[in-house]
Amino acid sequence: MSCGFSLFVDNFLFVALVDRIWGMKHRVAITGLVLIWGALARVGVAQEVMKRPWEAMDHGAMMTATIESKAAERNITQKAIAIRVGERGQGHVIFDEDLLRYSVGWTGDFIDWKNIEMDGSHRTWAKVLGDEVWGNALRPGWAKKGEFEDPRKKYKSSDYDPLPAHWVNRGFGPLPREWGEYRGCYVNGGRVVLSYT
């Protein structure tokens, strides 16, 4: 039952009860108070939604962010494109623009909306909430000369406390162009087309 309809039913039942107890002459005053109370309750619900507008909005077929997952290993996709999949949008996959890999696929809930741009929290990234069905480790999605080792220059990372061992020295940024290149993302209705070579 929607919040607005529930408030309407509650208000209607309250007015009927007051009418039964005190009669017609108090109905107008009580009805006015109940309507004001209902309006204030709706304002409170609206204000709560406005505190978290990113959760309420329709992101369409895809959304970009830095997203953490746990499938395969504790994993972060810095330049994630989260793509809704399935006829009813019941699943998601993340494509990694930097490593040209699909980092995780899941069903159910989307993400927890925790990061600097969404809720103001520092040293956090949005995490996958649903049931992670599969995942790929933090390495290229394409092999070069039969190798999947990350060719990018390694940097010391201090993103997390405690820091996972495989994050201590890791590559950042895109793969070298001769390895692979992300060219863009195109949306056609509910479909997302990724272009990379």
Rosetta silent file (secondary structure, phi, psi, omega in degrees, C-alpha in Angstrom):
SEQUENCE: MSCGFSLFVDNFLFVALVDRIWGMKHRVAITGLVLIWGALARVGVAQEVMKRPWEAMDHGAMMTATIESKAAERNITQKAIAIRVGERGQGHVIFDEDLLRYSVGWTGDFIDWKNIEMDGSHRTWAKVLGDEVWGNALRPGWAKKGEFEDPRKKYKSSDYDPLPAHWVNRGFGPLPREWGEYRGCYVNGGRVVLSYT
SCORE:     score description
SCORE:     0.000 S_00000001
   1 L     0.000  132.020 -178.615    0.000    0.000    0.000 S_00000001
   2 L   -70.011  156.616 -178.008    1.424    3.379   -0.955 S_00000001
   3 H   -60.673  -44.283 -178.690    2.212    5.905    1.775 S_00000001
   4 H   -63.174  -43.580  179.962   -0.280    8.457    0.398 S_00000001
   5 H   -67.267  -40.244  178.119   -3.125    5.926    0.162 S_00000001
   6 H   -60.335  -44.605  178.046   -2.344    4.590    3.628 S_00000001
   7 H   -62.611  -38.370  179.220   -2.502    8.117    5.082 S_00000001
   8 H   -62.215  -47.470 -179.799   -5.820    8.691    3.283 S_00000001
   9 H   -62.591  -46.051  178.668   -7.333    5.496    4.749 S_00000001
  10 H   -58.665  -45.304 -179.959   -6.001    6.320    8.233 S_00000001
  11 H   -62.786  -43.936 -178.673   -7.391    9.879    7.995 S_00000001
  12 H   -61.863  -45.692 -179.880  -10.783    8.663    6.750 S_00000001
  13 H   -64.679  -37.701  178.960  -11.096    6.109    9.563 S_00000001
  14 H   -64.337  -45.696  179.577  -10.080    8.740   12.146 S_00000001
  15 H   -62.189  -41.244  179.201  -12.689   11.225   10.867 S_00000001
  16 H   -63.201  -40.445  179.151  -15.377    8.490   10.937 S_00000001
  17 H   -65.318  -45.430  179.701  -14.461    7.630   14.524 S_00000001
  18 H   -61.783  -42.910  179.408  -14.533   11.302   15.638 S_00000001
  19 H   -60.122  -40.770 -179.019  -17.898   11.798   13.921 S_00000001
  20 H   -66.352  -39.502 -176.122  -19.292    8.792   15.737 S_00000001
  21 H   -79.671  -51.448 -172.160  -18.036    9.999   19.138 S_00000001
  22 H  -102.483  -10.561  177.561  -18.562   13.780   19.009 S_00000001
  23 L    87.592 -176.741 -171.360  -21.108   14.216   16.276 S_00000001
  24 H   -65.445  -35.985 -170.377  -21.423   16.513   13.302 S_00000001
  25 H   -67.409  -24.169  178.707  -20.540   19.881   14.883 S_00000001
  26 H   -95.406   -4.757 -175.355  -16.882   18.926   15.539 S_00000001
  27 H   -59.419  -44.766 -176.116  -16.403   17.182   12.189 S_00000001
  28 H   -62.951  -47.138 -178.981  -15.196   20.280   10.303 S_00000001
  29 H   -64.388  -45.426 -179.036  -12.595   21.234   12.910 S_00000001
  30 H   -66.938  -41.597  178.449  -11.335   17.667   13.318 S_00000001
  31 H   -59.063  -42.474  177.936  -11.312   17.085    9.543 S_00000001
  32 H   -61.009  -44.761  178.632   -9.174   20.200    9.114 S_00000001
  33 H   -62.842  -41.315 -179.383   -6.720   19.029   11.762 S_00000001
  34 H   -65.756  -41.094  178.487   -6.509   15.572   10.214 S_00000001
  35 H   -64.461  -40.327  176.989   -5.871   17.016    6.741 S_00000001
  36 H   -64.093  -43.706  177.950   -3.118   19.254    8.119 S_00000001
  37 H   -60.309  -44.068  179.196   -1.594   16.265    9.926 S_00000001
  38 H   -62.628  -42.118  179.140   -1.719   14.198    6.707 S_00000001
  39 H   -64.287  -41.935  178.874   -0.093   16.989    4.694 S_00000001
  40 H   -64.667  -37.394  178.033    2.699   17.347    7.261 S_00000001
  41 H   -64.363  -41.465  178.002    3.290   13.583    7.207 S_00000001
  42 H   -64.967  -38.038  177.296    3.590   13.678    3.399 S_00000001
  43 H   -62.115  -41.123  177.779    6.054   16.587    3.644 S_00000001
  44 H   -61.376  -42.268  177.646    8.160   14.492    6.037 S_00000001
  45 H   -63.808  -44.507  179.870    8.195   11.587    3.545 S_00000001
  46 H   -62.633  -40.401  178.906    9.115   13.983    0.709 S_00000001
  47 H   -65.247  -37.173  178.423   11.933   15.503    2.785 S_00000001
  48 H   -64.063  -41.912  176.870   13.304   12.029    3.521 S_00000001
  49 H   -63.811  -39.714 -178.833   13.352   11.244   -0.226 S_00000001
  50 H   -67.127  -23.738  176.343   15.058   14.590   -0.920 S_00000001
  51 H   -69.316  -26.844 -178.394   17.869   13.657    1.491 S_00000001
  52 L  -129.875   59.573 -174.996   18.642   10.695   -0.793 S_00000001
  53 H   -64.105  -25.959 -179.275   17.532   11.789   -4.273 S_00000001
  54 H   -65.014  -27.525  178.262   20.015    9.433   -5.961 S_00000001
  55 H   -77.553  -33.500 -174.969   18.042    6.449   -4.631 S_00000001
  56 H   -82.395  -24.267 -174.170   14.683    7.768   -5.823 S_00000001
  57 L   -76.795  155.438  176.135   15.707    8.780   -9.330 S_00000001
  58 L   -88.110  115.118 -178.264   15.452    6.562  -12.406 S_00000001
  59 L   -85.784   -1.779 -179.878   19.002    5.995  -13.667 S_00000001
  60 L    73.991 -150.393 -174.166   17.835    4.423  -16.891 S_00000001
  61 L   -76.930  -18.113 -176.753   19.754    1.570  -18.476 S_00000001
  62 E  -155.648  162.933  178.066   23.133    2.487  -16.958 S_00000001
  63 E  -151.541  144.806  177.714   24.997    4.537  -14.388 S_00000001
  64 E  -109.071  143.434  178.737   28.679    5.364  -13.856 S_00000001
  65 E  -174.738  175.794  167.578   30.463    5.408  -10.497 S_00000001
  66 E   -93.282  124.122 -172.873   33.283    3.744   -8.566 S_00000001
  67 E  -131.475  136.842  178.684   31.781    0.503   -7.250 S_00000001
  68 E  -103.131  145.154  176.374   33.121   -2.193   -4.945 S_00000001
  69 E  -140.402  173.644 -178.735   32.174   -5.868   -5.100 S_00000001
  70 L  -124.267   -3.735  179.029   33.296   -9.083   -3.442 S_00000001
  71 L   -66.588  142.932 -176.527   32.852  -11.733   -6.162 S_00000001
  72 L    73.410  -55.197  176.591   36.151  -13.444   -7.120 S_00000001
  73 L  -168.445  169.211  176.435   37.981  -11.312   -4.509 S_00000001
  74 L   -60.772  123.025 -163.833   37.441   -7.958   -2.854 S_00000001
  75 E  -134.952  143.415  174.606   37.275   -5.888   -5.970 S_00000001
  76 E  -129.808  138.274  175.838   36.947   -2.258   -6.954 S_00000001
  77 E  -116.976  103.167 -175.935   36.027   -0.878  -10.343 S_00000001
  78 E   -63.672  -43.951 -178.609   37.164    2.740  -10.453 S_00000001
  79 E  -114.115   69.562 -175.507   35.504    3.586  -13.761 S_00000001
  80 E   -85.707  138.460  166.731   32.450    1.351  -13.552 S_00000001
  81 E  -112.852  107.095  178.793   29.528    1.400  -15.922 S_00000001
  82 E   -86.567  117.912 -174.508   26.716   -0.402  -14.089 S_00000001
  83 E  -112.627  128.433  176.692   24.351   -1.743  -16.750 S_00000001
  84 E   -77.502  132.763 -179.498   20.832   -2.983  -16.040 S_00000001
  85 E  -128.206  161.212 -179.423   20.143   -6.314  -17.772 S_00000001
  86 L    96.203  154.742 -178.387   17.132   -8.572  -18.290 S_00000001
  87 L   -58.838  -34.981 -179.463   13.696   -7.835  -19.677 S_00000001
  88 L  -108.725   13.944  179.375   12.541   -6.406  -16.333 S_00000001
  89 L    67.259   32.730 -174.620   15.930   -5.037  -15.237 S_00000001
  90 L   -82.298   -4.998  179.068   16.318   -7.783  -12.641 S_00000001
  91 E  -137.180  170.888  178.584   20.106   -7.990  -12.958 S_00000001
  92 E  -143.383  151.511  169.057   23.183   -5.807  -13.391 S_00000001
  93 E  -130.955  154.011  175.042   26.697   -6.120  -14.757 S_00000001
  94 E  -114.488  126.465  171.767   29.632   -3.772  -14.323 S_00000001
  95 E  -101.692  134.933 -178.461   31.921   -2.977  -17.224 S_00000001
  96 E   -98.676  111.351 -179.555   35.329   -1.563  -16.290 S_00000001
  97 L   -61.984  -33.629 -177.357   36.397    1.228  -18.683 S_00000001
  98 L   -74.034  -50.312 -174.223   40.036    0.986  -17.560 S_00000001
  99 L   -97.072    0.492  179.956   40.642   -2.775  -17.758 S_00000001
 100 L    51.424   48.912 -179.202   38.034   -3.561  -20.450 S_00000001
 101 E  -131.151  158.706  167.825   36.562   -6.301  -18.274 S_00000001
 102 E   -94.369  112.072 -171.890   33.209   -7.237  -16.841 S_00000001
 103 E   -83.437  -31.766 -178.349   34.029   -7.105  -13.141 S_00000001
 104 E  -161.205  150.976  172.682   30.832   -8.492  -11.589 S_00000001
 105 E  -130.658  138.894 -177.528   27.293   -9.633  -12.378 S_00000001
 106 E  -152.422  164.743  175.959   24.471   -9.752   -9.826 S_00000001
 107 E  -123.044  164.802  177.751   20.738   -9.923   -9.273 S_00000001
 108 L    90.073 -146.256 -176.356   18.519   -8.289   -6.676 S_00000001
 109 L   -56.126  157.423 -174.775   19.251   -4.985   -4.942 S_00000001
 110 L   -85.635  -97.602 -178.552   21.456   -2.436   -6.715 S_00000001
 111 E  -132.353  169.412 -176.055   24.113   -0.591   -4.615 S_00000001
 112 L   -89.596   -2.170  173.626   24.310    0.918   -1.120 S_00000001
 113 L    61.411   35.863  178.939   24.765    4.555   -2.308 S_00000001
 114 L  -113.576  110.974  170.420   27.709    5.312   -0.020 S_00000001
 115 L  -172.581  175.820 -173.894   30.477    7.516   -1.398 S_00000001
 116 L   -58.247  -40.756 -175.953   31.549   11.144   -1.390 S_00000001
 117 L   -79.549  -20.401 -176.355   29.196   12.251   -4.156 S_00000001
 118 L   -97.656  -53.270 -178.650   26.134   10.412   -2.857 S_00000001
 119 L  -119.764    4.462  176.778   26.098   10.599    0.939 S_00000001
 120 L    83.516    0.786 -178.751   29.225   12.673    1.635 S_00000001
 121 L   -76.763  143.717 -178.646   31.173    9.817    3.256 S_00000001
 122 L  -100.073  153.624  179.435   34.929    9.734    2.688 S_00000001
 123 L    56.015   34.987  175.597   37.120    6.726    1.829 S_00000001
 124 L  -132.494  155.089  172.710   34.057    4.727    0.818 S_00000001
 125 L  -132.063  152.435  176.600   32.714    3.485   -2.484 S_00000001
 126 E   -59.128  138.239 -179.679   29.275    2.288   -3.378 S_00000001
 127 E  -114.189  145.573  174.747   29.051   -1.480   -2.826 S_00000001
 128 E   -63.947  132.520 -179.569   26.987   -4.051   -4.695 S_00000001
 129 L  -101.223  -28.304 -173.421   24.042   -5.118   -2.500 S_00000001
 130 L   -74.498 -165.725 -179.813   22.457   -7.947   -4.468 S_00000001
 131 E   -86.202  105.924 -178.685   23.436  -11.586   -4.937 S_00000001
 132 E   -72.901  115.674 -174.555   26.780  -11.559   -6.786 S_00000001
 133 E   -86.396  -38.887  179.433   26.578  -14.409   -9.289 S_00000001
 134 E  -152.505  162.838  177.690   30.058  -14.120  -10.844 S_00000001
 135 E  -159.425  157.687  176.742   33.076  -11.843  -10.796 S_00000001
 136 L  -119.454  144.319 -178.468   36.475  -11.284  -12.386 S_00000001
 137 L   -67.055  169.773 -176.886   39.657  -10.352  -10.574 S_00000001
 138 L   -77.060   73.811  177.166   41.336   -6.947  -10.850 S_00000001
 139 L  -153.748  167.580 -175.042   43.165   -7.623  -14.148 S_00000001
 140 L   -56.764  146.798  175.699   42.609   -6.972  -17.873 S_00000001
 141 L   -83.241  -11.871  178.551   39.569   -8.434  -19.578 S_00000001
 142 L  -123.104  137.864  176.951   41.624   -8.982  -22.744 S_00000001
 143 L   -85.807  151.892  172.102   44.870  -10.940  -23.032 S_00000001
 144 E  -125.640  119.512 -177.116   47.922   -9.658  -24.894 S_00000001
 145 L    55.066   39.942  177.333   50.205  -12.375  -26.267 S_00000001
 146 L    77.220    5.968 -177.306   48.380  -14.848  -24.031 S_00000001
 147 E  -110.935  138.153  176.229   48.977  -12.829  -20.838 S_00000001
 148 L  -109.122    6.790 -179.712   46.378  -11.327  -18.500 S_00000001
 149 L   -65.585  140.523 -178.760   48.844   -9.643  -16.129 S_00000001
 150 L   -68.374  115.924 -176.798   48.089   -5.967  -15.522 S_00000001
 151 L   -84.620   -5.553 -174.264   50.659   -3.975  -17.580 S_00000001
 152 L   -72.515  152.526  177.781   49.890   -0.616  -15.965 S_00000001
 153 L   -61.030  137.224 -178.110   52.400    1.124  -13.711 S_00000001
 154 E   -90.981  141.519  178.155   51.814    0.163  -10.077 S_00000001
 155 E  -129.678  149.315  175.029   51.231    2.738   -7.359 S_00000001
 156 E   -68.231  134.750 -178.386   50.959    2.408   -3.593 S_00000001
 157 L  -112.048  138.905  175.922   47.348    2.545   -2.559 S_00000001
 158 L  -131.281   32.493 -175.343   46.009    3.874    0.728 S_00000001
 159 L   -65.021  -38.077 -170.852   42.334    3.815   -0.144 S_00000001
 160 L  -125.343  158.713  172.424   41.148    1.558    2.640 S_00000001
 161 L  -138.203  109.013    3.368   41.932    0.696    6.188 S_00000001
 162 L   -78.790  150.404 -177.332   42.508   -2.250    6.422 S_00000001
 163 L   -91.720  126.543  175.696   43.870   -2.498    2.881 S_00000001
 164 L   -61.169  143.673 -175.647   43.480   -5.846    1.062 S_00000001
 165 H   -55.495  -39.972 -177.562   46.920   -7.295    0.205 S_00000001
 166 H   -77.138    1.276  175.884   46.241   -7.277   -3.550 S_00000001
 167 H  -102.633   -8.526 -173.157   45.445   -3.535   -3.382 S_00000001
 168 L   -57.923  -51.215  175.307   48.724   -2.416   -1.785 S_00000001
 169 E  -125.031  109.390 -177.804   50.479   -1.847   -5.133 S_00000001
 170 E  -141.419  161.286 -179.729   48.093   -1.798   -8.054 S_00000001
 171 E   -78.777  148.946  176.324   47.680   -0.238  -11.460 S_00000001
 172 L  -129.765  154.526  177.445   45.512    2.812  -12.053 S_00000001
 173 L    86.681 -179.797 -175.898   44.173    4.329  -15.259 S_00000001
 174 L   -75.412  163.098  172.877   43.441    2.747  -18.633 S_00000001
 175 L   -64.739  156.687  174.240   45.345   -0.050  -20.330 S_00000001
 176 L   -58.613  146.097 -176.130   48.009    1.028  -22.843 S_00000001
 177 L   -57.259  -35.194 -179.093   46.391    1.815  -26.223 S_00000001
 178 L   -70.023  -15.868  177.913   48.239   -1.003  -27.963 S_00000001
 179 L   -86.913  -48.338 -179.534   46.614   -3.423  -25.479 S_00000001
 180 L  -178.522  154.495 -177.194   43.039   -2.103  -25.715 S_00000001
 181 L  -141.579  127.794  174.672   41.084    1.130  -25.834 S_00000001
 182 E   -78.841  129.800 -175.991   37.674    2.097  -24.506 S_00000001
 183 E  -111.161  -17.970  178.017   35.853    4.173  -27.136 S_00000001
 184 E   149.284  175.052 -177.146   32.494    4.956  -25.585 S_00000001
 185 E  -132.069  132.870 -177.844   29.069    3.904  -24.428 S_00000001
 186 E  -127.294  136.945 -179.197   25.859    4.338  -26.404 S_00000001
 187 E  -112.665  131.311  176.928   22.297    3.950  -25.153 S_00000001
 188 E  -130.123   99.798 -175.336   19.418    2.924  -27.415 S_00000001
 189 L    64.016 -121.741  179.115   16.190    2.716  -25.434 S_00000001
 190 L   -94.975    6.459 -177.878   16.890    0.184  -22.676 S_00000001
 191 E  -104.235  145.417  179.469   19.969   -1.236  -24.400 S_00000001
 192 E  -118.741  129.682  178.125   23.576   -0.232  -23.797 S_00000001
 193 E  -113.339  125.513  178.502   26.253   -0.650  -26.464 S_00000001
 194 E  -103.054  136.801  179.030   29.911   -0.561  -25.386 S_00000001
 195 E  -118.595  119.625  176.825   32.618    0.273  -27.897 S_00000001
 196 E  -156.042  153.970 -179.043   36.213   -0.812  -27.292 S_00000001
 197 L  -124.421    0.000    0.000   39.046   -2.342  -29.304 S_00000001
